[in-house]
Amino acid sequence: MFVCFIFSKQTLLTCCRMTYRQQLDDISFNLSKIDVFGRRMKKAALSKCFCAEFERQPFSKRKKVGIFLKGIYFLNLCALLFGMGYINYNQNRGVYYSDSLSVTYGEQIWNAAIINGIEEPRALLFSYFNGEYRRNETLGLHDGRPIYTEISKFVNGEPFTTTVGAQIKYCNSERAWVLAHDLIKKSDIEDESDCPWLLRSQETTEYNLLNVDGDWSIWTGNLQENGHFFAVDNECNGPADCNYHGVCNDGKCECSEEAGYYGIHCEHQKACRIIRGGKGEGGLWASVQWATDEMLIYQRPVYAYQGKFVC
């Protein structure tokens, strides 16, 4: 035998409300049993029979309580709106974005890169773009996100003076983060895009570049989908960010001289100060010496030739 029940929309809504209230009652009853709401409520929940008479408050008192509760709700709303506005204001100023990133690309090569001002195509190694990128406060934001500009490869970390650096920015037209360079283009044909790129992330609306996952699309004369991109924040928060080879001071790693490491995150072990080449003519050996401790390019030592000596 089948029994059919036909409910109207209003009846279903009423049943849902009753079920929800019953669940709230059960939760309150169980909390009262474990003495969450006080001794009196616990006694009432554990008693087989409990009777309590509540005196109805006069209208004037109930009105004051109502005004007080409305005031509390209003203050909570103002605090919520103020907090949202403050966060939005700081976000537009770029307060929550990383100031400096270390970026590593893959080993792909574009053998016929087109560079403005140079007639013949040149080979472009994307690893040349490895290094530090800083948030460019002068340029502000692009499509609501920060612009990161390539920094000189020398250890002093100063911006380029004559060389034009690459940029990492977000483009609404591509719905992605991109690597772009003002002097490098994909083709002799004029690019009508307002955001020409060499590497492009997957489609995303992410505001933080460090949260962009997956391989990037890369242009090496044709479009490929295996472009490597890895970025890490240069600001440290503790010794772990300095690989335990230094201390974090004011957001920067200060590498320990005793540990013998260097680099933005103290990730490189100190190199030999003197290296010797193979045996040359007449039994002479070439001696190459690291000029100074600060002579670094791409966070790696630079060696200068210091002459020959007889072994």
Backbone bond lengths (Angstrom), bond angles and torsions (degrees), N, CA, C in turn:
res aa  C-N    CA-C-N  psi(-1)  N-CA   C-N-CA  omega(-1)  CA-C   N-CA-C  phi
1 M - - - 1.459 - - 1.529 108.31 -
2 F 1.281 116.53 133.12 1.470 122.37 179.99 1.524 108.94 -108.39
3 V 1.307 115.27 136.55 1.466 121.22 178.62 1.516 107.63 -115.35
4 C 1.282 117.08 124.95 1.461 122.65 -178.92 1.518 109.01 -106.82
5 F 1.322 115.52 133.77 1.458 121.94 175.74 1.517 107.86 -115.68
6 I 1.266 117.45 131.04 1.457 122.98 179.56 1.521 107.79 -115.07
7 F 1.337 115.17 118.22 1.453 120.62 -179.59 1.519 109.16 -113.91
8 S 1.293 115.05 144.64 1.457 119.28 172.59 1.528 108.85 -82.48
9 K 1.321 116.42 166.79 1.459 121.24 -179.91 1.516 111.03 -61.45
10 Q 1.317 117.11 -39.05 1.460 120.93 -179.51 1.519 110.77 -67.76
11 T 1.340 116.19 -36.54 1.463 119.87 179.43 1.516 110.91 -66.73
12 L 1.327 116.39 -42.66 1.464 119.91 177.68 1.521 111.42 -61.43
13 L 1.334 116.87 -41.00 1.456 120.48 179.61 1.520 110.89 -64.20
14 T 1.338 116.36 -39.44 1.461 120.71 178.71 1.528 110.99 -65.42
15 C 1.350 116.37 -41.07 1.463 120.23 179.40 1.530 111.04 -64.15
16 C 1.335 115.96 -40.10 1.463 119.38 178.51 1.520 111.24 -63.31
17 R 1.320 116.00 -40.69 1.458 119.52 178.61 1.519 111.56 -64.56
18 M 1.331 116.26 -40.81 1.458 120.23 -179.67 1.529 110.77 -66.10
19 T 1.340 116.17 -40.57 1.465 119.76 178.46 1.523 110.98 -63.13
20 Y 1.323 115.50 -42.05 1.465 119.94 179.78 1.527 110.91 -63.96
21 R 1.339 116.34 -42.63 1.465 119.59 179.40 1.521 110.78 -66.74
22 Q 1.326 116.81 -36.97 1.454 119.80 178.74 1.528 111.04 -63.88
23 Q 1.343 116.55 -38.66 1.455 120.08 177.18 1.529 111.19 -64.29
24 L 1.329 116.39 -41.19 1.460 119.90 177.02 1.530 111.03 -62.89
25 D 1.341 116.45 -40.15 1.467 120.07 178.36 1.520 110.88 -62.97
26 D 1.328 116.33 -42.80 1.469 119.72 179.67 1.530 111.35 -63.11
27 I 1.333 116.35 -40.83 1.468 120.02 178.90 1.525 110.53 -64.27
28 S 1.335 116.66 -45.11 1.468 120.67 179.81 1.525 110.78 -63.15
29 F 1.344 116.37 -39.27 1.462 120.78 -179.00 1.534 110.41 -64.95
30 N 1.331 116.11 -43.67 1.473 119.33 179.98 1.524 111.94 -67.44
31 L 1.322 117.26 -37.07 1.462 120.30 176.93 1.518 111.28 -66.50
32 S 1.346 116.10 -35.91 1.470 119.65 178.14 1.521 110.86 -65.19
33 K 1.325 117.29 -34.00 1.458 120.70 -179.52 1.533 112.28 -63.43
34 I 1.300 116.60 -31.80 1.469 119.66 -176.87 1.531 111.20 -99.00
35 D 1.308 116.06 20.96 1.465 122.08 170.89 1.530 112.71 66.22
36 V 1.338 116.77 38.31 1.459 120.40 176.90 1.525 110.72 -81.74
37 F 1.343 116.60 -36.09 1.462 121.57 -175.25 1.525 112.98 -101.76
38 G 1.316 117.63 15.16 1.455 119.90 176.38 1.517 113.35 108.28
39 R 1.347 114.26 167.27 1.468 120.17 -175.33 1.525 111.98 -66.97
40 R 1.308 117.46 -37.31 1.461 120.11 -177.87 1.529 111.39 -65.02
41 M 1.327 116.43 -42.93 1.460 120.07 179.09 1.529 110.89 -67.71
42 K 1.341 117.46 -36.35 1.460 120.26 177.45 1.527 110.67 -63.80
43 K 1.335 116.24 -42.91 1.464 120.15 178.42 1.520 111.23 -61.95
44 A 1.333 115.54 -40.73 1.466 119.02 -179.70 1.522 111.22 -67.41
45 A 1.336 117.85 -36.14 1.461 120.21 -177.79 1.521 111.96 -74.40
46 L 1.339 117.91 -29.37 1.466 121.01 -177.26 1.529 112.64 -91.75
47 S 1.334 117.96 -15.08 1.469 120.91 -178.87 1.520 110.64 -76.36
48 K 1.359 115.45 145.43 1.467 118.84 177.20 1.520 110.81 -69.34
49 C 1.314 114.48 -32.66 1.466 118.73 179.46 1.519 107.84 -142.48
50 F 1.291 115.29 130.15 1.457 119.45 -178.18 1.519 108.11 -143.19
51 C 1.303 114.57 131.81 1.464 119.90 -178.89 1.521 108.53 -129.77
52 A 1.322 115.04 130.45 1.457 120.16 178.76 1.514 108.70 -139.98
53 E 1.307 115.67 134.30 1.462 120.95 179.84 1.523 108.91 -106.79
54 F 1.327 115.40 124.99 1.461 121.05 -178.88 1.518 109.06 -103.20
55 E 1.301 114.31 125.66 1.464 119.99 -178.86 1.524 110.15 -77.25
56 R 1.312 115.97 131.65 1.461 120.27 179.68 1.519 109.38 -72.65
57 Q 1.339 115.23 127.58 1.454 120.91 -177.81 1.536 109.78 -75.37
58 P 1.314 117.02 147.69 1.470 119.25 177.79 1.536 110.98 -65.11
59 F 1.322 116.25 158.07 1.463 122.16 -175.24 1.531 112.11 -61.17
60 S 1.334 117.27 -38.90 1.464 120.18 -177.90 1.533 110.96 -62.89
61 K 1.335 115.62 -39.35 1.461 118.77 179.58 1.524 111.06 -70.80
62 R 1.354 115.33 -41.82 1.467 118.53 178.24 1.517 111.06 -63.40
63 K 1.311 118.71 -33.32 1.461 122.38 178.86 1.526 110.92 -66.86
64 K 1.341 115.60 -42.02 1.456 119.13 179.06 1.528 111.05 -64.16
65 V 1.349 115.67 -41.12 1.467 119.45 178.51 1.527 110.38 -63.25
66 G 1.353 115.58 -40.35 1.466 119.53 178.70 1.523 112.12 -63.13
67 I 1.334 116.41 -41.64 1.467 119.75 178.61 1.527 110.24 -65.40
68 F 1.333 116.47 -39.68 1.459 120.86 179.86 1.536 110.88 -63.10
69 L 1.332 116.20 -44.54 1.467 119.91 -179.70 1.527 110.75 -65.47
70 K 1.319 117.26 -39.98 1.468 119.85 177.58 1.526 111.17 -62.83
71 G 1.346 115.10 -37.50 1.465 118.46 177.24 1.524 111.82 -64.27
72 I 1.342 115.93 -40.64 1.470 120.04 177.85 1.525 110.47 -62.77
73 Y 1.333 117.02 -44.81 1.469 120.73 178.72 1.528 110.76 -60.74
74 F 1.337 115.92 -40.71 1.462 119.75 -179.63 1.526 111.30 -65.29
75 L 1.330 116.62 -42.38 1.462 119.96 178.74 1.528 111.27 -64.71
76 N 1.332 117.27 -39.25 1.469 120.43 176.78 1.514 111.10 -62.64
77 L 1.339 116.74 -40.30 1.459 120.37 178.40 1.523 111.05 -64.55
78 C 1.335 116.38 -42.67 1.471 119.66 178.92 1.532 111.02 -63.60
79 A 1.336 116.25 -41.17 1.471 119.46 179.18 1.526 110.89 -64.32
80 L 1.333 115.90 -39.63 1.466 119.81 179.08 1.523 111.44 -65.16
81 L 1.332 116.64 -45.07 1.464 120.26 179.84 1.531 111.07 -66.23
82 F 1.333 116.62 -38.93 1.462 119.57 178.43 1.530 110.77 -64.32
83 G 1.343 116.65 -42.81 1.461 120.22 178.78 1.519 111.96 -62.30
84 M 1.336 116.61 -42.77 1.464 120.06 178.61 1.524 111.01 -64.49
85 G 1.330 116.41 -40.94 1.463 119.89 178.99 1.512 112.40 -66.32
86 Y 1.333 116.55 -38.95 1.465 120.57 179.35 1.522 110.90 -65.08
87 I 1.322 116.40 -44.45 1.466 120.20 179.28 1.523 110.39 -64.57
88 N 1.330 117.09 -42.50 1.460 120.41 179.65 1.531 111.51 -64.22
89 Y 1.330 116.29 -38.69 1.466 120.72 178.57 1.527 110.75 -63.36
90 N 1.323 116.69 -47.01 1.467 120.39 179.26 1.521 111.75 -66.40
91 Q 1.319 116.15 -34.24 1.462 119.01 178.50 1.526 110.61 -65.88
92 N 1.323 117.20 -40.63 1.462 120.63 178.01 1.523 111.91 -66.82
93 R 1.326 117.21 -28.37 1.467 121.32 176.68 1.523 112.00 -81.54
94 G 1.328 117.72 -11.67 1.455 121.33 179.79 1.509 114.02 83.11
95 V 1.347 117.72 22.33 1.459 120.23 -177.20 1.526 111.42 -65.30
96 Y 1.325 117.17 -34.17 1.459 120.76 -173.37 1.530 112.87 -90.07
97 Y 1.318 118.07 2.35 1.462 120.26 -178.79 1.527 110.39 -92.62
98 S 1.330 115.35 155.19 1.466 120.61 176.07 1.520 109.63 -67.49
99 D 1.323 116.43 139.38 1.457 121.26 179.12 1.525 112.07 -84.62
100 S 1.327 117.32 -29.22 1.463 120.90 -176.05 1.517 109.63 -145.21
101 L 1.328 116.15 136.37 1.463 122.31 -179.63 1.520 109.64 -129.04
102 S 1.319 115.90 147.69 1.465 121.63 168.04 1.523 107.19 -104.64
103 V 1.323 116.54 120.78 1.460 122.06 -172.58 1.524 109.48 -116.55
104 T 1.326 115.67 138.13 1.462 122.28 177.46 1.520 109.01 -127.07
105 Y 1.330 116.02 129.47 1.456 121.83 176.48 1.527 109.21 -106.59
106 G 1.306 115.85 177.09 1.451 120.44 179.93 1.517 112.42 -81.42
107 E 1.328 115.87 -169.20 1.462 122.46 -177.05 1.523 112.37 -100.21
108 Q 1.333 118.00 16.57 1.459 119.87 -179.06 1.525 111.32 -65.17
109 I 1.320 115.08 150.47 1.463 122.17 -178.56 1.522 108.92 -127.94
110 W 1.299 115.90 132.61 1.467 122.02 171.69 1.525 106.17 -103.02
111 N 1.300 115.73 108.10 1.471 120.86 -171.16 1.520 113.59 -74.86
112 A 1.299 118.62 -17.90 1.467 120.67 -176.65 1.526 110.04 -132.97
113 A 1.319 115.93 56.63 1.461 120.01 -179.79 1.522 110.49 -70.65
114 I 1.310 116.20 140.54 1.463 122.63 -179.24 1.527 108.26 -99.78
115 I 1.337 114.71 116.61 1.459 120.72 -175.52 1.515 109.00 -118.66
116 N 1.304 116.51 130.79 1.467 120.97 179.35 1.529 110.48 -61.36
117 G 1.342 115.82 133.98 1.451 121.10 178.84 1.512 114.06 89.75
118 I 1.326 117.83 -6.74 1.469 122.17 177.75 1.516 108.60 -121.22
119 E 1.320 116.80 122.54 1.455 120.70 -174.60 1.527 111.96 -69.75
120 E 1.330 117.13 -46.87 1.449 119.89 -175.96 1.530 110.04 -86.24
121 P 1.333 116.62 142.74 1.477 119.75 176.19 1.521 110.63 -62.90
122 R 1.301 115.65 149.70 1.457 122.26 -179.90 1.533 109.91 -122.66
123 A 1.330 114.88 154.81 1.462 119.87 174.45 1.522 109.42 -77.20
124 L 1.315 115.93 131.42 1.461 121.78 -179.04 1.525 109.02 -116.96
125 L 1.302 116.71 115.87 1.463 122.67 174.79 1.524 107.92 -95.16
126 F 1.306 115.79 118.52 1.464 119.02 -176.37 1.525 111.74 -66.64
127 S 1.325 117.40 -19.32 1.463 119.32 176.39 1.525 111.42 -67.51
128 Y 1.360 117.34 -17.42 1.467 119.75 175.29 1.528 111.35 -61.80
129 F 1.328 116.04 -24.48 1.466 120.16 -179.45 1.525 112.34 -84.21
130 N 1.328 117.74 -1.45 1.465 119.68 176.94 1.534 110.27 -61.28
131 G 1.308 115.47 152.83 1.460 118.59 175.61 1.514 112.63 133.32
132 E 1.316 114.68 -159.14 1.464 121.40 -175.55 1.522 110.85 -89.90
133 Y 1.337 114.77 138.66 1.467 122.95 173.86 1.519 107.81 -125.46
134 R 1.324 115.26 131.75 1.461 119.94 -179.43 1.518 110.89 -114.64
135 R 1.326 113.12 148.22 1.464 118.89 177.48 1.523 109.15 -67.37
136 N 1.312 115.59 125.28 1.461 121.53 -176.34 1.522 108.87 -90.52
137 E 1.327 116.09 99.42 1.461 120.49 -178.76 1.528 111.81 -72.60
138 T 1.341 116.75 -23.80 1.463 119.60 179.04 1.525 110.80 -65.86
139 L 1.329 116.59 -41.05 1.459 121.09 -180.00 1.517 112.21 -79.28
140 G 1.320 116.79 -14.31 1.461 119.55 178.80 1.518 111.79 73.33
141 L 1.341 115.99 -139.71 1.456 122.06 -178.44 1.522 110.07 -107.61
142 H 1.313 115.89 152.51 1.466 122.28 174.89 1.518 107.96 -122.72
143 D 1.328 116.08 115.47 1.469 122.03 -176.48 1.527 110.69 54.83
144 G 1.328 115.73 38.92 1.454 121.15 174.42 1.505 115.38 81.98
145 R 1.338 117.78 4.62 1.455 121.57 179.81 1.520 110.05 -125.52
146 P 1.347 117.25 159.21 1.472 120.12 -178.16 1.519 111.57 -72.81
147 I 1.325 115.81 158.19 1.461 123.29 174.72 1.526 107.65 -108.16
148 Y 1.326 116.05 126.85 1.461 121.63 178.15 1.520 109.30 -106.38
149 T 1.322 116.67 127.35 1.462 123.07 -175.83 1.515 110.49 -110.29
150 E 1.330 115.88 139.13 1.454 122.29 179.90 1.528 110.69 -64.86
151 I 1.334 116.07 138.42 1.459 123.35 -177.51 1.524 109.42 -108.95
152 S 1.329 115.49 155.33 1.459 121.85 177.98 1.526 111.02 -51.41
153 K 1.314 115.68 145.99 1.462 120.66 -176.09 1.526 113.06 -80.13
154 F 1.310 117.92 -8.39 1.452 119.92 179.00 1.522 109.72 -73.32
155 V 1.321 115.11 159.96 1.449 120.51 -173.27 1.525 112.68 -65.04
156 N 1.337 117.82 -24.68 1.465 119.23 -178.71 1.527 112.12 -67.19
157 G 1.335 116.71 -18.98 1.453 120.12 174.04 1.506 114.78 65.79
158 E 1.326 118.00 32.30 1.453 121.42 178.40 1.537 109.98 -86.53
159 P 1.326 117.96 153.44 1.466 119.89 176.37 1.527 111.11 -62.72
160 F 1.329 115.76 157.14 1.455 120.28 176.20 1.529 109.83 -62.18
161 T 1.333 116.37 145.20 1.460 121.32 176.96 1.532 111.38 -98.58
162 T 1.323 116.95 -50.27 1.467 120.92 179.59 1.523 111.86 -108.79
163 T 1.310 117.11 -32.37 1.467 121.20 179.61 1.526 109.85 -73.39
164 V 1.325 116.06 140.50 1.464 121.59 176.23 1.520 108.09 -89.97
165 G 1.304 116.94 121.00 1.458 121.28 -178.62 1.517 112.32 -86.52
166 A 1.320 114.98 159.82 1.465 120.99 176.18 1.524 109.99 -77.00
167 Q 1.321 116.44 166.25 1.458 121.84 179.77 1.529 109.73 -132.82
168 I 1.309 114.83 144.97 1.466 121.88 171.29 1.520 106.76 -115.43
169 K 1.308 116.71 124.11 1.461 121.13 -176.55 1.526 109.87 -152.03
170 Y 1.316 115.93 170.37 1.458 121.62 178.27 1.525 109.14 -103.19
171 C 1.335 115.67 140.35 1.463 121.27 179.58 1.520 109.62 -125.11
172 N 1.327 116.34 122.03 1.462 120.04 177.13 1.520 111.75 -64.08
173 S 1.341 116.77 -33.79 1.468 119.60 -178.91 1.522 111.63 -64.37
174 E 1.330 117.43 -30.52 1.462 121.90 178.57 1.527 111.82 -97.21
175 R 1.307 116.64 -13.43 1.466 122.50 -174.49 1.527 110.08 53.52
176 A 1.335 116.01 43.17 1.456 120.20 -175.35 1.522 109.84 -161.59
177 W 1.341 115.55 162.22 1.455 122.62 169.01 1.521 108.53 -82.03
178 V 1.324 117.24 143.88 1.458 120.65 -176.44 1.526 110.69 -136.74
179 L 1.341 114.94 155.35 1.461 122.54 167.08 1.517 106.64 -103.01
180 A 1.321 117.61 125.00 1.462 122.05 -177.21 1.524 109.77 -133.87
181 H 1.341 114.72 154.88 1.459 121.20 177.12 1.520 107.74 -139.59
182 D 1.334 116.27 131.11 1.460 120.75 -174.62 1.526 113.08 -65.13
183 L 1.337 117.45 -24.47 1.471 120.16 -175.05 1.522 113.25 -102.07
184 I 1.300 118.73 -2.06 1.465 121.99 -177.27 1.521 109.38 -117.77
185 K 1.327 115.67 130.32 1.445 120.56 179.57 1.521 110.41 -131.95
186 K 1.326 115.67 159.71 1.460 120.38 -174.76 1.522 112.55 -76.88
187 S 1.331 117.73 -30.54 1.453 120.28 -172.90 1.524 110.06 -150.89
188 D 1.348 115.15 162.02 1.464 119.78 174.45 1.517 111.32 -69.23
189 I 1.323 116.07 -23.32 1.465 120.45 177.71 1.522 108.63 -70.97
190 E 1.300 115.54 135.73 1.458 119.92 -177.14 1.515 110.53 -61.57
191 D 1.313 115.83 127.66 1.465 121.93 179.69 1.517 109.02 -82.00
192 E 1.338 115.70 116.47 1.463 120.39 -178.38 1.521 112.15 -80.14
193 S 1.302 117.63 -8.59 1.462 120.51 179.61 1.519 110.18 -68.47
194 D 1.312 115.51 143.61 1.464 119.44 177.76 1.529 111.27 -83.43
195 C 1.327 116.79 2.65 1.459 120.53 -179.36 1.531 109.65 -145.44
196 P 1.344 118.30 72.41 1.468 119.85 176.90 1.526 110.65 -65.17
197 W 1.320 117.18 141.29 1.454 120.93 -173.05 1.523 111.06 -139.24
198 L 1.339 114.99 158.77 1.459 123.00 172.86 1.522 110.90 -108.35
199 L 1.317 116.73 -35.08 1.462 123.14 171.33 1.516 108.31 -129.55
200 R 1.329 115.19 146.84 1.470 120.01 -178.28 1.521 108.80 -141.97
201 S 1.314 115.76 132.82 1.459 120.39 178.84 1.526 110.14 -76.02
202 Q 1.310 115.43 173.60 1.454 119.54 171.87 1.531 109.25 -68.03
203 E 1.319 115.96 159.47 1.457 119.44 -178.61 1.524 110.23 -59.15
204 T 1.316 115.02 130.89 1.460 120.38 -177.46 1.521 109.58 -158.02
205 T 1.308 115.56 158.38 1.467 121.63 172.31 1.525 109.98 -114.76
206 E 1.327 116.88 15.81 1.458 122.38 -176.62 1.530 111.01 -65.35
207 Y 1.327 115.81 135.66 1.463 121.26 178.19 1.523 111.71 -87.22
208 N 1.304 117.12 -27.13 1.460 121.55 -177.55 1.524 108.96 -98.83
209 L 1.320 116.99 118.50 1.470 121.34 -178.44 1.521 111.39 -60.77
210 L 1.330 118.11 -31.15 1.460 120.90 -178.08 1.522 112.33 -68.27
211 N 1.316 117.89 -15.66 1.463 121.26 -179.63 1.523 112.87 -96.88
212 V 1.317 117.38 5.23 1.472 120.86 179.81 1.524 108.26 -84.77
213 D 1.326 117.27 116.44 1.458 122.53 -175.79 1.527 110.83 -104.58
214 G 1.323 114.34 168.40 1.466 120.79 173.89 1.521 113.14 88.87
215 D 1.342 115.12 163.30 1.458 120.72 177.15 1.522 110.94 -71.34
216 W 1.311 114.92 152.92 1.457 121.46 179.94 1.525 110.14 -99.44
217 S 1.318 115.88 155.60 1.462 120.51 170.11 1.522 108.35 -77.67
218 I 1.334 116.56 140.81 1.457 121.42 -175.74 1.526 109.31 -132.34
219 W 1.335 115.64 144.39 1.464 121.12 179.68 1.522 109.25 -105.67
220 T 1.334 116.93 115.04 1.467 122.57 177.13 1.534 109.86 -126.51
221 G 1.318 116.15 41.68 1.461 121.47 -172.58 1.511 110.50 98.90
222 N 1.302 116.80 -24.02 1.464 124.47 170.64 1.526 107.40 -149.88
223 L 1.294 115.90 164.87 1.460 120.90 -174.07 1.523 109.82 -80.69
224 Q 1.322 115.67 128.60 1.450 122.59 175.10 1.525 109.10 -125.35
225 E 1.329 115.03 154.83 1.462 119.83 -174.66 1.526 112.71 -109.44
226 N 1.321 117.97 13.31 1.462 120.34 -176.06 1.522 112.26 -114.14
227 G 1.309 116.55 31.80 1.456 119.71 179.33 1.526 111.15 -71.86
228 H 1.318 116.06 129.62 1.467 120.91 -179.09 1.529 109.58 -89.66
229 F 1.330 115.74 137.90 1.464 121.21 176.78 1.512 108.05 -147.95
230 F 1.332 115.29 126.59 1.465 120.26 178.50 1.520 108.34 -140.17
231 A 1.322 116.36 130.04 1.466 121.46 -178.98 1.517 109.59 -131.81
232 V 1.325 115.49 143.84 1.455 121.45 177.70 1.520 108.51 -137.08
233 D 1.319 115.53 142.66 1.461 121.37 179.62 1.526 109.63 -71.12
234 N 1.321 116.95 132.19 1.464 120.99 -179.25 1.524 112.67 -80.69
235 E 1.314 117.61 -12.78 1.463 119.88 179.46 1.523 109.75 -80.26
236 C 1.302 116.52 134.65 1.465 121.19 -179.16 1.523 110.11 -101.92
237 N 1.334 114.84 153.87 1.456 121.33 177.19 1.514 112.87 -120.86
238 G 1.338 116.49 -7.08 1.452 120.03 -178.84 1.514 110.86 -175.97
239 P 1.339 117.29 -179.58 1.466 120.24 -177.80 1.519 113.46 -63.18
240 A 1.332 117.63 -26.46 1.467 119.81 179.41 1.520 110.88 -63.52
241 D 1.346 117.04 -36.12 1.465 120.37 178.52 1.518 111.41 -70.21
242 C 1.323 117.16 -15.46 1.470 121.80 176.19 1.525 110.87 -103.24
243 N 1.353 115.67 17.84 1.461 122.02 178.20 1.532 112.95 56.32
244 Y 1.339 115.58 24.68 1.465 122.49 179.73 1.532 112.62 58.20
245 H 1.312 115.40 24.60 1.471 120.55 176.05 1.527 110.92 -112.40
246 G 1.319 116.19 13.19 1.453 121.16 -179.82 1.514 109.74 -172.58
247 V 1.316 116.04 -174.49 1.462 121.64 179.35 1.528 109.11 -117.66
248 C 1.318 114.96 149.22 1.465 121.12 178.26 1.520 108.51 -92.03
249 N 1.304 116.70 117.56 1.456 122.29 -178.07 1.527 109.19 -127.21
250 D 1.325 115.65 113.51 1.462 121.46 178.34 1.532 111.64 56.44
251 G 1.327 116.29 40.89 1.463 121.04 175.54 1.511 114.87 82.99
252 K 1.345 118.22 1.30 1.466 121.44 -179.70 1.526 109.48 -126.07
253 C 1.333 114.47 143.55 1.461 119.84 179.78 1.526 110.44 -81.35
254 E 1.325 115.72 130.50 1.460 121.69 173.20 1.526 106.94 -110.00
255 C 1.324 115.68 105.08 1.452 121.26 -173.21 1.527 110.77 -72.36
256 S 1.314 115.33 142.88 1.455 121.60 179.67 1.521 110.02 -78.24
257 E 1.328 116.67 129.37 1.461 120.37 177.43 1.525 111.64 -66.96
258 E 1.338 116.69 -32.58 1.455 119.82 179.67 1.524 111.16 -67.40
259 A 1.348 116.87 -36.90 1.461 120.01 179.90 1.524 111.32 -70.78
260 G 1.334 117.08 -24.97 1.453 120.23 176.72 1.509 113.74 73.68
261 Y 1.343 118.00 39.58 1.459 122.19 178.00 1.520 109.52 -124.17
262 Y 1.315 115.79 158.42 1.461 121.28 177.46 1.525 108.59 -148.99
263 G 1.307 115.90 176.60 1.460 121.61 -177.59 1.516 110.82 115.02
264 I 1.333 117.10 169.44 1.461 121.41 -178.62 1.524 110.89 -59.79
265 H 1.333 116.35 -38.30 1.462 121.18 179.15 1.528 111.03 -113.51
266 C 1.329 117.04 23.17 1.476 122.02 -178.03 1.523 110.25 52.92
267 E 1.318 115.58 40.65 1.460 120.78 -174.60 1.523 113.71 -93.14
268 H 1.344 118.06 -12.41 1.463 121.09 -177.19 1.526 110.11 -105.97
269 Q 1.332 115.22 134.22 1.450 119.56 176.69 1.517 109.61 -80.04
270 K 1.318 115.56 144.22 1.457 121.02 -176.91 1.523 110.44 -56.78
271 A 1.328 115.93 131.17 1.461 120.41 -178.15 1.520 111.13 -84.23
272 C 1.324 116.13 164.74 1.468 121.02 176.23 1.520 109.37 -64.91
273 R 1.323 114.59 140.45 1.471 117.99 -179.71 1.526 111.21 -77.84
274 I 1.323 118.83 -28.23 1.460 121.64 -178.62 1.528 108.64 -129.87
275 I 1.325 116.32 131.23 1.456 120.94 174.08 1.522 108.03 -124.94
276 R 1.313 116.51 152.55 1.454 121.67 -178.21 1.515 109.65 -123.34
277 G 1.324 114.87 137.99 1.448 120.26 179.40 1.519 111.87 -84.39
278 G 1.333 115.64 -174.09 1.452 120.79 -179.49 1.516 112.51 -72.08
279 K 1.315 115.74 170.37 1.462 121.48 -176.79 1.513 109.76 -71.95
280 G 1.330 118.00 127.07 1.456 122.75 -178.81 1.507 111.85 -99.61
281 E 1.315 115.22 -168.00 1.463 119.98 -179.53 1.526 110.25 -68.55
282 G 1.368 115.37 144.96 1.451 120.50 178.39 1.515 113.62 70.74
283 G 1.344 116.35 19.83 1.455 119.54 176.57 1.511 113.93 71.92
284 L 1.343 118.25 21.37 1.467 121.75 -179.64 1.519 109.91 -92.93
285 W 1.316 115.36 146.86 1.452 121.49 176.60 1.534 108.73 -116.40
286 A 1.314 115.12 145.36 1.466 119.40 177.97 1.519 109.16 -92.40
287 S 1.296 117.21 131.55 1.461 122.38 178.81 1.523 108.90 -111.46
288 V 1.322 117.01 124.50 1.462 122.08 178.78 1.515 107.86 -119.40
289 Q 1.306 116.41 127.07 1.459 120.95 -174.13 1.518 110.64 -119.35
290 W 1.318 114.55 140.61 1.461 121.28 174.93 1.524 107.43 -68.37
291 A 1.320 114.71 117.55 1.467 119.25 -171.55 1.533 112.17 -60.96
292 T 1.321 117.24 -57.76 1.462 120.64 -179.27 1.518 109.13 -141.02
293 D 1.308 115.65 162.45 1.465 119.49 -179.95 1.518 112.05 -65.06
294 E 1.314 117.58 -25.04 1.456 120.71 -175.31 1.525 113.07 -97.45
295 M 1.323 117.06 4.86 1.461 119.66 179.84 1.518 108.97 -83.77
296 L 1.332 115.39 87.04 1.457 121.56 -177.07 1.520 109.83 -128.77
297 I 1.306 116.26 141.98 1.462 123.25 171.36 1.529 107.31 -133.12
298 Y 1.327 117.06 133.26 1.461 121.54 -173.63 1.534 110.47 55.15
299 Q 1.341 116.32 34.25 1.466 122.78 179.99 1.524 112.40 61.03
300 R 1.330 116.09 27.50 1.461 121.46 178.85 1.519 109.14 -130.24
301 P 1.352 117.66 149.82 1.466 120.09 -173.86 1.517 112.88 -70.00
302 V 1.335 115.13 151.82 1.460 123.18 175.20 1.526 107.91 -111.22
303 Y 1.313 116.90 129.46 1.465 121.64 -178.96 1.518 109.86 -106.37
304 A 1.312 116.45 139.96 1.466 123.19 179.31 1.512 109.90 -116.75
305 Y 1.323 116.64 138.52 1.450 122.01 -177.71 1.531 109.77 -69.52
306 Q 1.319 116.36 130.10 1.467 121.33 -175.21 1.525 113.76 -114.77
307 G 1.327 119.20 7.02 1.467 120.79 177.47 1.514 112.43 114.02
308 K 1.332 115.81 -170.34 1.461 121.62 -177.57 1.522 109.75 -124.26
309 F 1.313 113.65 155.65 1.449 117.90 174.39 1.523 107.84 -147.39
310 V 1.286 115.61 156.57 1.459 121.12 -177.93 1.526 108.92 -84.17
311 C 1.339 114.81 131.30 1.462 118.83 -178.49 1.529 109.90 -71.78
